[in-house]
Amino acid sequence: MKIAEWNPGSSTRIHRQHHQDDGVFDGAGEPFGAGTIMALNHIQITNAKPRDKAYKLADSDGLYLFVQPNGAKLWRMNYRHLGRQKTLYFGAWPEVGIAAARQQLNKAREQIAAGLDPSAEKKIETLARKVAADNTFKTIAEEWVAKNEREGRAPITLDKIRWLLGMAYPMIGALPISKITPQEVLAVLRKVEATGRYESARRMRSVLSRVFRYAIATARADRDVAADLRGALITPKVQHLAAITTPKEAGGLLRAIDGYTGHEITAIALRLSPHLFVRPGELRKAEWEEIDMRTAIWSLPAEKMKMRRPHRVSLSRQALALLEELHPLTGDGRYLFPSFRSPRQCMSENTINAALRRLGYSQEEMTAHGFRAMAATLLNEMGIWNPDAIEKQLAHLDTSMVRRAYTRGEYWDERVRMMQHWSDYLDELRDGAKILRPDFGKGRGTPG
């Protein structure tokens, strides 16, 4: 029950309150409504000085300011819940102003009226905020990246993922992942698109989607909002890596490589590249312990492979000869092709490409990766090798689950013959031999 009154000496409206009915009491168990209570104002609070003992300045509706001997002024209210007297804390003045304290009071009174305990509800809200802070997009993304690292993902792949996520963090990194909207993710992707990096935006959407799916799997999100944006991004034009894929141009390239006058180790890496046609990163990270000269096999562990599957390369006589030439130069170390700066590290990823530029081949003509396309094209054009054997040697993983189920064989014997035939073919191209191709019109071979 509230009885509104006017204070004759002030324009401030005051309330006489009987709080036995609403359960609000002071610290001594006496109702605040025992007398007339004037609502506090800024000047009164500012002028309130500390005393030897703590004291209270009553506001209204059970809210009061607890002034401590050290000068601290704390907003509080007393109430009863399930027969027990409790105190609820709203914060310190001036950090929590009068209006904010009264707003918290009103919320607490509504909770009491609903049969709830305001103190318990406040703890739940604090815990929820803490959980939300721990479940930011950045926190979960870094947790997902760490999981991928423990699972053995290639360092270069992890670096690309971190780079893409790093562009997303400024806009959504601090947001609770369960609260992020498709519009917010789209804004991140549009910012990348605006720089013309359409492929990066596409890959970023995929990475963000995987983070959201990880959050769903760990019960911290309900849906993958990045999945909704598949059709919203600009589709980049497919740009194939530059490669030489005709016999005539391949012969010219091989002769140019033989004439390379740069560092001897780089020269051998260049000469090996077309014979082995592995991925550039696999070649430069090759280790001597992986090479078995006796069986003529290079065994690559799964962690070095893009598809995370172990791979074998049959070494032709030409490849073995190059390795024997290389061994006196680097055989006492870990890597076949160590860095020029530190033997503990492998050759730089730009070394082969830089050597090709030095030979006069532009980035639009030939790249280190282009040796794979050259081998794939010319081996398939020969028409004498099983396409699956070629794919196996390229360490490609068939994307069709059905096809993969029927091509479990490694075609190893055929691959051994193919690799030797390929090296012999490269020697013919280099030496300018005439390459005979079938002429189905005339029924006889003609010079290629």
Secondary structure, DSSP 8 states (H G I E B T S, - for coil): -EEEEE-TT-S-EEEEE-TTTTT---TTS--GGGSEE----HHHHHH----SS-EEEE-STTEEEEE-TTS-EEEEEEEEETTEEEEEEEEEETTS-HHHHHHHHHHHHHHHHTT--HHHHHHHHHHHHHHHHHTBHHHHHHHHHHHHHHTT--HHHHHHHHHHHHHHIIIIITSBGGG--HHHHHHHHHHHHTTT-HHHHHHHHHHHHHHHHHHHHTTS-S--GGGGGTTTS------------SHHHHHHHHHHHHT--S-HHHHHHHHHHHHH---HHHHHT-BGGGEETTTTEEEE-GGGSTTSS-EEEE--HHHHHHHHHHHHHHTTSSBSSB-SS-TTSB--TTHHHHHHHHTT--TTT--TTHHHHHHHHHHHHH--S-HHHHHHHTT---S-HHHHHH-----HHHHHHHHHHHHHHHHHHHTT---EE--TTTTS-EE-
